[in-house]
Amino acid sequence: MKLFKLTNNIIPQIFIFKTKFLFFLFVLSSFLEVLGIGLFIPFLTELTNSEFSFIEKIKIYFIPIYEYLNLNNWIAFFLILIVLTFLIKNLLLAFIAYYENKFVENLTVDLSSRLLGIYLNQNYLFHKKFNSSELIRNINIEISTFIVFLKNLLVLIAQTIFIFGILIILLLYNAEITLLTIFIFLILMFCYNFFTNKTIDRLGKLRLNNSDIAIKHLQQSFGAIKEIKINNLENLFTGLYKTVCQKIALSVSMYSFLQQLPRLIIEFFIIFLACAGIIFSSGKYDLSLIIVTIGVFSITAVKLIPSSLKIYQSIQGIVYCLPSLKVLSKQLNLKIDTRKKNNKKKIDIFSKHITFDKVYFKYQNQKKHILKNFNLKLCRGEKVAIVGSSGVGKTTFIELLMGLIYPNKGKISVDKYKIIDVLNDFHRIIGYVPQDIYLIDDTVLNNITLLDNSKLNKKFINEVIKKSKLKTTINKLPNGVNTIIGERGSKFSAGQRQRLAIARALYKKPKILVLDEPTSSLDKFNENQIINEIIKMKDLTIFVITHNQKLLKKFDKVIYLKNKNLVKIINRK
């Protein structure tokens, strides 16, 4: 029941009916499979002229059809039924294969995109808490693992129904041999399961943990490529990744081995029983009876062996995928940050001031506050510099100001509204230039618009390019603004990347511009030009974190932070 509850927590509501329909198709195909195998018993009986009361009873039901077809013997009749049954069954299996693949692909797309949406709608602290490699692993690898689990579950149910149907037929035909076979088979599988289940569960957890580490090593290897090459660490990072991959490979190879082993055991078990049966039956029973019995059990064994293997491999697969199932069940049911709502009616905010009123903030599981009893009033149009040594709370102050994180106590207001109540509207008026700039592997234009080209204004694009001092750079590019700049802007210098980030921020037409060390990668000439250009924007409220003392005289207000609190404000108006 717990397994089905976890599965139900993961599968979206719109796919529940499709999952049930797929299950019905699997059951129907199993029924036709049982029928097809079952028809071989009367066929073999007629072929050897044997007499079984069970078969004679079955023939009574088919007499009207037999007489209508006007056939000479029952052999032809049962052959026609066998051919028709297998034709219908194989047509159904072809449809199931098409439907299953389409279902799986659609479910994979829906789950992976839904999980990404859930992650993107978590608050900013969630992303500071969890490593991106873990989130990427969940989206890419664990979703695929869940699909494997779901396939295994459907196969397990369908094959169980099939084997159950075959066993009923065999019990009706010869209960003693069938019960003995079942008993020996169950003992073998119980013993095998007892010794391997914990190992398979451990292998599944090993793969899960090391997949996360492998992605992390790849990100670090490509992200720190300059440092790796300068420090001659290529072999070290390759070795670290290889070690993790070897652990994953060991997990997968051991799991594959344990899946294949039961086939060998079952094959030997079937051959041993058949040979033993023939030896002990010789001279005791009629030859035709022995031939029919061997034929019946041989035909069913041809189907039962792969079905038994599928059941066992499905059980192993379910156990192996169970760690992923638990992770996804939790991740797909994370509550999104409802404080950021899509307001139907846009509110025009920030006509007067932003106020910090007795604000306290500390991160979860930390004892000391980063900001404590913090009070501040900032007016629209002010150009504000934020100064302080490392660790005093400058970045935390900026993140609180932008509504990325929320106070533990106290409130931050914009005009008459709490920022937390108008987050979407507040974020619309903020342009942000981080210290660690992230550029996408796309064109200059798409980096400025961040792929949002729904209301593209080429004239305004040219304006922000000019204001951010990018015009000369773009004019030299082979395709202008349509030139691809490489992963993380690798084809641009540090200064060019910074100017591009400023252009991105200005393209939003913000009322508030927040810059974290915006000119650290610029030469003095471009630094002065860009700062002067931004300062001249009268309606723009600017907050800048800087260590450059020479720039401070350009601002209306300088805020000094020390010991997790505001210690001094210098007004230069």
C-alpha positions, -999 to +999 in steps of 0.1 A: +000+000+000+029+024+008+043+017-026+010+027-044+007+057-022+042+070-032+034+063-068+001+082-065+019+111-049+042+114-080+019+108-110+000+140-119-038+138-118-042+142-156-021+110-161-041+088-135-067+078-161-040+071-187-021+049-162-053+029-154-060+025-191-025+012-197-029-012-168-062-024-183-044-030-216-017-050-198-043-071-181-062-077-213-030-088-231-023-112-202-057-127-205-052-133-243-018-148-235-034-172-211-061-181-236-036-187-263-015-211-241-046-228-228-058-237-263-027-258-268-040-283-242-071-295-261-051-293-293-024-317-280-051-339-265-068-343-299-035-348-316-026-378-294-062-391-292-060-389-254-091-386-233-094-360-205-128-353-189-117-316-184-111-313-222-144-329-231-162-304-209-145-275-227-155-289-261-192-288-252-190-249-251-176-248-286-199-273-303-222-247-319-192-229-335-176-262-345-208-273-363-213-239-380-178-240-394-185-275-407-149-288-399-137-324-402-120-326-369-113-307-336-076-304-344-083-279-372-108-260-350-084-255-321-056-245-346-079-218-360-087-206-325-049-205-316-041-185-347-069-160-341-060-156-305-024-149-312-033-125-340-055-104-318-030-106-289-001-095-311-021-066-326-030-056-290+007-058-280+017-036-309-009-010-298+003-013-262+039-007-272+029+025-291+007+037-263+032+029-236+061+047-253+039+078-260+026+077-224+061+074-209+075+102-230+046+126-221+048+116-184+086+122-184+082+157-200+054+166-176+072+154-144+106+170-153+091+203-163+068+203-132+097+196-109+117+224-125+087+247-120+085+237-083+122+244-078+120+277-095+090+287-074+108+279-041+120+308-021+156+320-026+168+304+007+158+270-007+184+275-035+210+286-010+204+255+010+204+228-018+232+221-042+222+226-078+238+192-087+212+175-065+183+194-081+196+186-116+200+150-107+164+148-095+151+164-127+172+144-152+181+111-135+155+104-108+125+112-131+139+086-156+144+061-127+108+066-117+097+058-152+117+026-150+100+019-117+065+025-132+072+001-161+084-025-136+052-021-116+030-025-146+050-055-158+048-071-123+010-068-121+004-079-157+028-109-155+014-119-121-021-121-136-007-140-166+011-166-144-019-169-121-041-177-152-016-203-165-014-219-131-052-222-129-051-241-162-022-263-150-040-270-117-071-281-136-050-303-159-027-319-132-029-305-097-003-327-081+026-318-105+016-281-106+015-278-068+048-295-064+064-272-090+049-241-073+062-252-039+097-258-051+098-226-071+085-205-042+112-219-019+139-212-044+128-176-050+122-169-013+158-180-005+172-159-034+151-128-023+162-132+013+198-130+004+197-103-023+169-078-014+191-058+011+220-058-014+197-044-042+183-017-019+219-007-009+229-007-046+200+017-054+210+041-027+247+039-038+237+049-074+214+077-061+241+093-039+270+089-064+249+103-093+246+135-074+284+136-067+292+128-104+272+158-116+288+180-089+323+169-101+314+177-137+301+212-128+332+219-108+355+206-135+341+229-162+334+258-139+370+260-126+387+252-159+412+281-157+423+272-122+425+235-131+448+242-160+470+267-142+475+243-113+479+212-135+449+195-118+435+179-149+444+144-138+432+150-102+397+161-113+395+134-140+404+109-113+378+122-088+351+119-115+363+084-126+362+071-090+326+082-086+317+067-120+333+034-110+310+033-079+280+039-101+292+013-126+297-012-098+262-006-085+246-009-120+267-040-130+260-058-097+223-050-101+223-064-137+241-095-126+216-102-098+188-097-124+202-123-148+210-149-122+174-162-116+171-171-153+199-196-149+184-210-117+148-213-132+161-230-164+180-256-145+150-262-122+126-267-151+149-291-170+156-310-137+119-314-130+110-325-165+137-351-167+129-364-132+092-366-141+099-386-173+122-410-154+097-417-126+067-419-150+081-444-174+062-477-173+037-464-148+015-442-171+001-444-207+027-431-232+001-407-248-006-392-213+031-387-207+036-370-241+006-347-236+017-338-200+053-331-212+039-311-241+016-290-219+042-283-193+069-276-220+046-251-238+037-233-206+073-234-194+083-215-226+061-187-214+064-191-177+102-189-176+104-154-192+073-143-172+088-155-139+120-137-148+101-105-156+083-107-123+115-113-104+134-086-123+104-062-118+106-068-080+143-062-081+138-031-102+112-017-078+135-023-048+164-007-068+143+024-077+127+028-043+152+054-030+144+076-061+107+071-055+110+084-019+130+115-031+106+124-059+075+119-037+089+145-014+102+168-040+071+169-062+050+178-032+071+207-020+049+237-013+058+266-035+064+300-022+028+314-022+040+348-010+049+355-046+015+356-062+005+365-097-016+396-090-045+400-115-043+437-111-009+454-113-002+479-085+019+510-091+043+510-062+073+530-049+063+565-053+078+576-020+100+554+001+112+520+013+113+514+051+131+488+072+113+487+106+130+468+134+142+440+110+158+409+124+173+382+102+193+350+106+195+319+085+179+287+097+199+266+122+221+297+130+222+312+164+235+347+156+215+373+137+231+388+105+209+419+109+195+429+143+169+456+151+177+472+117+159+504+109+163+525+077+143+548+055+152+552+018+135+577-005+127+573-042+153+588-065+182+585-040+216+571-051+228+550-022+261+534-017+264+505+008+298+501+025+313+477+050+338+449+055+332+413+044+306+395+065+288+425+080+255+418+061+257+439+029+245+411+006+219+400+032+207+436+033+204+437-005+186+404-006+161+416+020+157+448+001+149+430-031+124+406-014+145+375-022+146+366+015+122+376+043+128+390+078+124+367+108+110+396+127+100+432+118+088+444+084+101+459+051+076+483+034+074+500+001+051+530+004+021+517+023+026+480+014+046+453+029+071+441+003+061+405+011+025+413+000+033+428-034+064+407-044+055+403-081+048+440-085+079+449-065+102+426-086+089+442-118+105+475-108+139+461-098+170+457-120+198+437-105+235+433-114+251+406-092+288+404-085+289+368-099+273+374-133+255+345-150+253+347-188+235+321-209+250+304-239+230+324-264+230+357-283+238+391-269+201+400-275+188+370-256+212+377-227+198+412-224+162+401-226+168+368-207+149+350-235+118+371-228+113+385-263+075+388-261+076+426-260+109+432-278+117+469-283+148+471-306+150+509-302+152+506-264+177+477-268+200+501-286+195+527-258+205+504-230+235+491-251+246+527-254+241+535-217+261+504-207+289+513-230+285+481-251+280+497-285+316+496-296+320+460-285+288+449-303+297+468-335+328+446-337+309+413-334+303+393-366+265+392-361+260+422-338+234+416-311+227+382-327+262+369-319+264+339-296+287+347-266+294+312-254+288+293-221+287+318-193+298+345-218+332+329-224+337+349-256+334+382-236+360+397-213+351+402-176+344+439-183+322+431-213+302+406-192+297+432-165+285+458-190+261+432-205+247+425-171+241+463-166+223+464-200+201+435-189+192+453-157+184+486-175+163+468-201+136+462-175+131+500-172+134+496-134+126+522-108+152+505-085+187+495-097+207+472-074+244+467-082+268+444-063+304+456-070+292+466-105+325+480-118+350+456-102+360+443-137+360+476-155+388+500-162+387+535-147+375+551-179+345+528-184+339+527-146+334+565-145+314+566-177+289+539-166+285+552-131+280+588-143+255+575-169+235+557-142+237+585-117+222+609-143+190+589-144+169+611-121+139+588-115+161+558-109+168+548-073+202+531-071+217+509-044+254+500-049+276+477-028+311+490-034+346+491-018+357+518-041+361+549-019+365+572-048+330+565-061+313+574-028+313+611-035+290+605-065+262+592-043+235+610-023+237+587+007+264+564+020+253+536+044+280+521+066+273+486+080+293+471+109+287+443+134+255+433+118+238+467+121+237+502+107+264+524+122+264+555+101+246+573+073+263+601+054+239+623+034+257+641+006+227+661-008 
